[in-house]
Amino acid sequence: MLNNKTILITGGTGSFGRCFTKYVLEHYEPKKIIIYSRDEFKQFIMANDFKEYKDKLRFFIGDVRDKERLQRAFEGVDYVIHAAAMKQVPACEYNPNEAIKTNIHGAQNIIDAALDSNVKKVVALSTDKAVNPVNLYGGTKLVSDKLFIAANAYAGSKDISFSIVRYGNVAGSRGSVIPFFQNIINNGGTELPITDYRMTRFWISLTQGVELVIKALEEAKGGETFISKIPSFKITDLAEAMLPGCKMPEVGIREGEKLHEIMVTVEDSMTTYEYDKHFIVYPQMVWSDSKRPVPTGKKVPDGFSYSSGNNTEWLSVEEIRELLKTVDAH
């Protein structure tokens, strides 16, 4: 699938981009991987970390806000993975127009550049926060998702598809709770603050996120949203796993934060199908019979929803403790 293909990753120096690059280089023989991002220093570090693959890697300085630069970068590219975004909730709230420029205008620029090039597939990374959004970050990603799904309407006779992969906070990623707790423990803390005792989250590793993107590259016809079936955990159980017997003062939920991560809404259930290891939300609109995605999975019942709070698979404290050994906190 990825052998002898040229792949471009926007935001490619981030946690996902680095993991995706490593995974593809170890499992496939790509023609070239292009890292497209704004930070020259992160590109320098990544180039050093991947120097054994220097013949396969190219580094492009550029911003998704810059359509002309994207068009230049997309020349000769087969697949685009769109991972660039403003992701920090407080930063988006304080700088709303900047979030709109990157997350919405940037998404449209990706779409336009891909349609004007000979790109075959575009997979955009989404987030649980785009589902019933309660903060600006989620709102911009909802719009981004809608843009990528609708982009299939403009493909015409072109051999191109746009699809989405959705998951929540990756275990150990920047800004998530694991490195926050670990920092308190490293500094000798004996209490781990809990925003709300009822809070739950999904557990997904970077590698699982990468594998879901590759599944989307392999299977997407256009307009689908791919969602992994993964276990949930209680934040209080995570605290107990990381610092057994610790006190857990409840400090109150933060602005723009949800009690549970939700991936599939009741409204989505009408076009959602279940597979062994994932769900697919199919587009409600179909733009071309020849590109119509044909579900082969099991239709979920009407009224179904999938959130970290109503999941059927839960991690115990001991299971969390074992999984923590595999987490590389960023």
C-alpha distance (Angstrom), angle and dihedral (degrees) to the residues before:
residue distance angle dihedral
M1 . . .
L2 3.81 . .
N3 3.78 97.4 .
N4 3.81 113.2 121.1
K5 3.82 90.4 0.3
T6 3.81 128.4 128.7
I7 3.80 112.3 -130.0
L8 3.80 126.6 -170.5
I9 3.82 122.2 -161.2
T10 3.79 119.4 -164.3
G11 3.79 111.1 -148.4
G12 3.78 84.4 17.9
T13 3.83 97.0 161.9
G14 3.82 92.4 63.7
S15 3.80 126.2 97.8
F16 3.81 93.4 -87.7
G17 3.81 95.1 44.0
R18 3.79 93.2 51.5
C19 3.81 92.8 47.2
F20 3.82 92.4 45.5
T21 3.81 91.6 49.2
K22 3.81 92.5 49.5
Y23 3.82 92.4 46.4
V24 3.81 94.4 49.4
L25 3.81 93.8 45.8
E26 3.82 90.8 50.6
H27 3.82 97.3 44.6
Y28 3.82 104.6 31.6
E29 3.80 142.5 30.7
P30 3.80 103.0 -121.4
K31 3.77 119.1 -175.9
K32 3.80 91.2 -135.1
I33 3.81 141.7 -18.9
I34 3.80 116.2 -148.8
I35 3.80 117.7 -157.1
Y36 3.81 108.6 -153.6
S37 3.81 115.1 -170.7
R38 3.80 145.2 125.0
D39 3.81 103.0 -118.4
E40 3.81 114.2 85.3
F41 3.82 92.2 -172.8
K42 3.81 93.4 55.1
Q43 3.80 88.6 47.9
F44 3.81 89.7 51.5
I45 3.82 91.1 51.4
M46 3.81 92.6 46.3
A47 3.80 92.1 48.1
N48 3.82 88.9 54.5
D49 3.81 92.7 46.6
F50 3.82 91.0 50.9
K51 3.81 98.8 36.6
E52 3.81 92.1 126.6
Y53 3.83 86.1 65.8
K54 3.80 96.6 42.9
D55 3.82 92.3 125.7
K56 3.83 89.7 60.7
L57 3.80 99.8 42.7
R58 3.78 130.9 79.0
F59 3.80 125.5 -178.2
F60 3.80 121.3 -147.7
I61 3.80 120.7 -172.2
G62 3.77 106.3 -146.4
D63 3.80 146.6 121.2
V64 3.82 125.2 -123.4
R65 3.81 85.3 -131.4
D66 3.82 88.3 67.4
K67 3.81 107.1 79.2
E68 3.81 95.5 -178.2
R69 3.79 91.7 53.7
L70 3.81 90.5 48.9
Q71 3.80 90.9 51.7
R72 3.79 89.7 53.1
A73 3.81 92.0 47.2
F74 3.83 93.3 48.4
E75 3.81 94.6 59.8
G76 3.80 108.5 120.8
V77 3.82 93.2 2.6
D78 3.83 119.6 140.1
Y79 3.81 101.5 -174.8
V80 3.81 132.6 24.0
I81 3.80 123.9 -160.6
H82 3.80 109.8 -165.3
A83 3.80 108.6 -152.7
A84 3.83 100.5 142.1
A85 3.79 115.0 112.7
M86 3.76 145.7 129.6
K87 3.81 98.5 -104.3
Q88 3.80 109.2 167.6
V89 3.82 107.9 103.6
P90 3.86 97.0 -148.7
A91 3.83 92.4 45.8
C92 3.81 90.4 52.2
E93 3.82 91.8 48.0
Y94 3.81 92.0 50.3
N95 3.83 94.9 41.8
P96 3.81 103.3 32.9
N97 3.79 97.0 159.6
E98 3.80 91.6 51.7
A99 3.82 90.2 52.2
I100 3.81 89.8 50.1
K101 3.82 91.8 50.0
T102 3.82 92.9 52.0
N103 3.81 103.9 32.6
I104 3.83 100.4 36.1
H105 3.81 108.6 20.5
G106 3.81 89.1 37.4
A107 3.81 90.5 53.5
Q108 3.81 91.2 51.9
N109 3.80 90.0 48.8
I110 3.82 90.1 53.3
I111 3.81 89.8 50.9
D112 3.81 94.4 47.8
A113 3.80 93.6 46.0
A114 3.82 91.5 48.3
L115 3.82 92.6 49.0
D116 3.80 90.4 49.4
S117 3.81 92.7 49.6
N118 3.79 131.1 53.3
V119 3.80 94.0 -98.9
K120 3.82 111.0 149.9
K121 3.81 103.3 -163.8
V122 3.79 136.4 15.9
V123 3.81 121.1 -167.4
A124 3.81 116.3 -171.9
L125 3.79 122.6 -161.0
S126 3.79 113.7 -127.9
T127 3.81 132.3 -178.2
D128 3.79 140.0 -137.0
K129 3.82 86.0 -112.9
A130 3.83 89.1 70.0
V131 3.83 88.3 65.4
N132 3.82 111.5 87.7
P133 3.83 88.2 -19.0
V134 3.80 120.6 -142.9
N135 3.82 98.0 178.4
L136 3.80 136.6 45.1
Y137 3.80 93.8 -104.9
G138 3.80 89.7 57.7
G139 3.79 90.7 44.4
T140 3.80 93.4 53.6
K141 3.81 91.7 46.9
L142 3.81 90.8 50.2
V143 3.80 88.9 55.4
S144 3.81 89.9 45.4
D145 3.81 90.8 52.6
K146 3.80 91.5 50.1
L147 3.81 90.7 49.6
F148 3.81 93.0 52.4
I149 3.81 92.9 47.0
A150 3.82 92.1 47.8
A151 3.81 90.7 46.8
N152 3.81 87.7 78.8
A153 3.81 87.5 69.5
Y154 3.79 90.1 64.1
A155 3.80 96.7 48.7
G156 3.80 92.7 87.9
S157 3.80 108.8 171.6
K158 3.81 92.3 -16.8
D159 3.81 116.3 119.4
I160 3.80 95.4 -122.9
S161 3.80 135.9 116.1
F162 3.79 133.8 -169.4
S163 3.80 121.7 -154.3
I164 3.81 140.1 161.7
V165 3.79 136.8 -128.5
R166 3.81 116.7 -158.5
Y167 3.79 129.4 -164.3
G168 3.81 138.5 139.7
N169 3.78 132.7 -119.2
V170 3.79 111.4 -28.6
A171 3.82 113.7 -125.9
G172 3.80 107.9 -95.0
S173 3.81 96.2 5.3
R174 3.79 121.8 143.8
G175 3.79 112.6 -76.4
S176 3.81 94.3 15.8
V177 3.79 125.4 121.3
I178 3.83 100.2 -104.3
P179 3.84 97.4 66.6
F180 3.83 88.4 40.3
F181 3.82 91.5 56.6
Q182 3.81 91.7 40.4
N183 3.79 91.6 55.0
I184 3.83 90.5 53.7
I185 3.83 90.6 49.0
N186 3.82 92.6 47.2
N187 3.80 89.3 53.7
G188 3.79 92.5 53.6
G189 3.80 97.9 -99.5
T190 3.80 118.7 161.6
E191 3.82 97.7 -168.6
L192 3.81 128.7 64.2
P193 3.83 112.3 -159.4
I194 3.81 115.9 -133.0
T195 3.80 118.3 -158.7
D196 3.82 92.2 -153.1
Y197 3.80 128.5 -4.6
R198 3.82 90.4 -137.5
M199 3.81 94.3 56.9
T200 3.82 119.3 125.3
R201 3.80 134.9 180.0
F202 3.81 138.8 -173.0
W203 3.79 119.5 -109.7
I204 3.80 114.7 -133.6
S205 3.78 128.6 156.6
L206 3.79 124.8 -142.8
T207 3.80 89.9 -112.2
Q208 3.82 91.1 54.8
G209 3.81 88.6 51.1
V210 3.81 90.6 51.0
E211 3.82 92.2 48.7
L212 3.82 90.5 52.0
V213 3.82 90.5 53.0
I214 3.82 90.5 50.8
K215 3.82 89.6 49.5
A216 3.82 88.4 53.3
L217 3.82 90.4 49.5
E218 3.80 90.1 51.6
E219 3.81 100.0 42.9
A220 3.81 111.3 23.1
K221 3.79 117.8 115.5
G222 3.80 94.0 177.6
G223 3.80 137.8 -63.4
E224 3.82 99.5 25.3
T225 3.81 124.4 136.2
F226 3.82 112.6 -147.3
I227 3.83 118.3 -153.1
S228 3.82 125.6 -178.1
K229 3.81 121.8 -130.3
I230 3.80 101.3 -127.8
P231 3.82 136.9 157.4
S232 3.80 126.3 -93.3
F233 3.78 129.7 -137.1
K234 3.78 137.2 -167.1
I235 3.81 115.6 -116.2
T236 3.81 88.7 -133.5
D237 3.83 89.5 56.2
L238 3.81 89.9 50.5
A239 3.81 90.2 53.0
E240 3.81 90.9 49.2
A241 3.82 90.6 49.3
M242 3.79 92.6 50.9
L243 3.82 98.9 40.9
P244 3.82 110.9 15.5
G245 3.79 114.9 -144.2
C246 3.80 94.4 7.7
K247 3.78 124.3 150.4
M248 3.80 113.8 -106.2
P249 3.80 111.9 -157.8
E250 3.81 112.7 -164.8
V251 3.81 106.5 -128.2
G252 3.82 102.6 177.1
I253 3.78 132.8 -98.5
R254 3.81 116.3 -71.0
E255 3.79 124.6 -119.6
G256 3.80 111.0 -84.1
E257 3.81 93.4 14.1
K258 3.81 126.0 125.6
L259 3.80 129.9 -145.9
H260 3.81 91.1 -132.7
E261 3.80 136.3 21.2
I262 3.81 109.8 -118.7
M263 3.80 122.5 -159.9
V264 3.81 105.1 167.6
T265 3.80 121.8 32.9
V266 3.79 127.8 -153.3
E267 3.81 87.1 -109.0
D268 3.82 90.5 53.8
S269 3.81 91.6 52.5
M270 3.80 92.2 83.3
T271 3.83 90.6 70.9
T272 3.83 101.0 26.0
Y273 3.81 123.2 112.8
E274 3.79 128.2 -170.3
Y275 3.82 125.0 -133.6
D276 3.81 131.7 178.4
K277 3.79 96.5 -85.1
H278 3.79 105.3 8.3
F279 3.78 149.1 25.3
I280 3.79 126.0 -125.0
V281 3.80 122.3 -153.6
Y282 3.80 104.9 -155.8
P283 3.81 121.6 -149.9
Q284 3.79 115.6 -93.8
M285 3.80 90.0 -143.5
V286 3.80 121.8 58.2
W287 3.78 117.4 -159.9
S288 3.79 102.8 -175.0
D289 3.81 132.2 20.3
S290 3.79 90.2 -143.9
K291 3.82 90.8 58.0
R292 3.80 97.2 37.8
P293 3.84 109.4 134.8
V294 3.82 108.5 -127.4
P295 3.82 112.3 -149.6
T296 3.81 114.8 -135.2
G297 3.80 96.3 175.6
K298 3.80 132.5 83.9
K299 3.80 117.0 -75.4
V300 3.80 110.6 -120.7
P301 3.82 115.5 -126.7
D302 3.79 118.5 -94.7
G303 3.78 109.4 -94.2
F304 3.81 92.1 33.3
S305 3.78 118.7 142.3
Y306 3.79 131.9 176.9
S307 3.76 119.3 -146.6
S308 3.79 137.3 144.5
G309 3.81 87.0 -107.5
N310 3.84 98.5 55.8
N311 3.81 98.0 34.8
T312 3.82 119.8 134.2
E313 3.82 93.9 -144.7
W314 3.81 119.8 68.1
L315 3.79 133.7 177.4
S316 3.80 119.0 -129.5
V317 3.81 122.0 -139.1
E318 3.80 89.6 -102.3
E319 3.82 92.8 49.1
I320 3.81 89.9 50.2
R321 3.81 89.6 50.3
E322 3.82 90.5 53.9
L323 3.80 93.1 46.7
L324 3.80 91.4 49.9
K325 3.81 88.1 65.5
T326 3.81 88.4 65.8
V327 3.82 96.1 47.9
D328 3.78 120.4 106.3
A329 3.80 101.4 -159.9
H330 3.82 113.1 -143.7
